[in-house]
Amino acid sequence: MGKRPSRFIHKPWGHEEIFAETNTYLGKLLIIKAGESLSLQYHEQKEETLRVLEGKVLFQTGSKTDLLEDCELGPGDVFHIPPGLLHRMVAITDSVLLEVSTAHIDDVVRLSDRYGREGTIEP
């Protein structure tokens, strides 16, 4: 127990810093560069909640790819993502988000991705 080092995972849109990882939960920071986008994705089991710490993001969610709704989130805004909800984030400015979730780290189904990662769990 005690002090643990953070784990950094480089992504095409920025990077993740995993600061908490157990068998039941995961905590990480998402650092997203302005103009970059995460994939349009959903999770079969993973449940997560996001809080914007810095910057502004366009958050797109919906039940189908042709029914996505846009919501702009800024510092202090919180969004809950249940399993099955399609979602994507696009950074309007350089942004930092806090994500807490269940520990299903590899539960990502990518539907579209500007970096060619559709259908994978690759970083």
C-alpha positions as CSV (number, residue, x, y, z in Angstrom):
1,M,0.0,0.0,0.0
2,G,1.0,3.6,0.1
3,K,2.5,5.8,-2.6
4,R,2.3,4.5,-6.2
5,P,3.7,6.2,-9.3
6,S,1.3,7.4,-12.0
7,R,1.2,5.5,-15.3
8,F,1.3,7.6,-18.5
9,I,-0.3,6.3,-21.7
10,H,0.4,8.4,-24.9
11,K,-2.6,8.8,-27.2
12,P,-2.8,10.5,-30.6
13,W,-5.0,13.2,-29.0
14,G,-2.7,13.8,-26.0
15,H,-2.2,11.4,-23.0
16,E,-3.8,9.7,-20.0
17,E,-2.3,9.6,-16.6
18,I,-3.6,6.7,-14.6
19,F,-3.2,7.6,-10.9
20,A,-5.5,4.9,-9.3
21,E,-6.1,1.4,-10.5
22,T,-7.6,-1.4,-8.4
23,N,-9.8,-4.5,-9.2
24,T,-12.9,-2.3,-8.7
25,Y,-12.1,1.2,-9.9
26,L,-9.9,3.4,-12.1
27,G,-8.9,7.0,-11.8
28,K,-7.2,9.0,-14.5
29,L,-6.5,12.4,-16.0
30,L,-7.2,12.9,-19.7
31,I,-5.0,15.6,-21.2
32,I,-6.5,16.5,-24.7
33,K,-4.8,18.9,-27.1
34,A,-7.0,21.6,-28.7
35,G,-8.7,20.5,-31.9
36,E,-8.1,16.8,-31.1
37,S,-10.8,14.2,-30.7
38,L,-11.3,10.9,-28.9
39,S,-13.0,8.1,-30.8
40,L,-16.7,7.7,-31.0
41,Q,-17.1,4.8,-28.7
42,Y,-19.2,2.9,-26.1
43,H,-18.5,0.5,-23.3
44,E,-20.3,-2.8,-22.7
45,Q,-19.7,-2.9,-18.9
46,K,-17.5,0.1,-18.0
47,E,-19.3,3.0,-16.3
48,E,-17.5,6.3,-16.0
49,T,-18.0,9.9,-14.7
50,L,-16.0,12.8,-16.1
51,R,-15.3,16.2,-14.6
52,V,-13.7,19.0,-16.7
53,L,-10.8,20.5,-14.7
54,E,-9.4,22.9,-17.4
55,G,-10.5,23.9,-20.9
56,K,-13.6,23.4,-22.9
57,V,-14.7,20.2,-24.7
58,L,-17.6,19.4,-27.1
59,F,-19.1,16.3,-25.7
60,Q,-21.2,14.2,-28.1
61,T,-23.5,11.5,-26.8
62,G,-26.5,9.4,-28.0
63,S,-28.0,6.0,-28.5
64,K,-27.1,5.8,-32.3
65,T,-24.5,7.4,-34.5
66,D,-27.1,9.5,-36.3
67,L,-28.7,10.7,-33.1
68,L,-25.7,12.3,-31.3
69,E,-26.4,15.4,-29.3
70,D,-23.7,18.1,-28.7
71,C,-23.0,19.6,-25.3
72,E,-20.2,22.0,-24.5
73,L,-18.5,21.3,-21.1
74,G,-16.2,23.6,-19.2
75,P,-14.4,23.7,-15.8
76,G,-16.5,22.2,-13.1
77,D,-18.9,20.4,-15.4
78,V,-19.6,16.7,-14.7
79,F,-21.0,14.1,-17.1
80,H,-21.9,10.5,-16.3
81,I,-21.5,7.8,-18.9
82,P,-23.5,4.5,-18.3
83,P,-22.6,1.3,-20.3
84,G,-23.9,1.4,-23.9
85,L,-24.0,5.2,-24.3
86,L,-22.2,6.3,-27.4
87,H,-19.8,9.2,-26.7
88,R,-17.0,11.3,-28.1
89,M,-15.0,14.3,-26.8
90,V,-13.5,17.0,-29.0
91,A,-11.2,19.5,-27.3
92,I,-12.2,23.1,-28.1
93,T,-9.1,24.3,-26.1
94,D,-6.3,22.4,-24.4
95,S,-8.3,20.5,-21.8
96,V,-7.8,18.4,-18.7
97,L,-10.5,16.0,-17.5
98,L,-10.7,13.8,-14.4
99,E,-12.2,10.4,-15.1
100,V,-13.3,7.9,-12.5
101,S,-14.7,4.5,-13.7
102,T,-15.2,0.9,-13.0
103,A,-12.0,-1.1,-13.7
104,H,-13.0,-2.4,-17.1
105,I,-9.9,-0.7,-18.7
106,D,-10.1,-2.7,-22.0
107,D,-13.9,-2.3,-22.5
108,V,-13.8,0.1,-25.5
109,V,-15.8,-0.4,-28.7
110,R,-14.6,2.2,-31.2
111,L,-17.2,3.0,-33.9
112,S,-15.1,5.7,-35.6
113,D,-11.8,7.3,-35.0
114,R,-9.8,9.9,-36.9
115,Y,-6.6,8.0,-36.0
116,G,-7.5,4.7,-37.6
117,R,-8.2,2.8,-34.4
118,E,-11.8,1.6,-35.1
119,G,-12.8,-1.6,-33.4
120,T,-9.6,-1.8,-31.3
121,I,-8.5,-1.1,-27.7
122,E,-5.1,0.2,-28.8
123,P,-4.0,3.5,-27.3
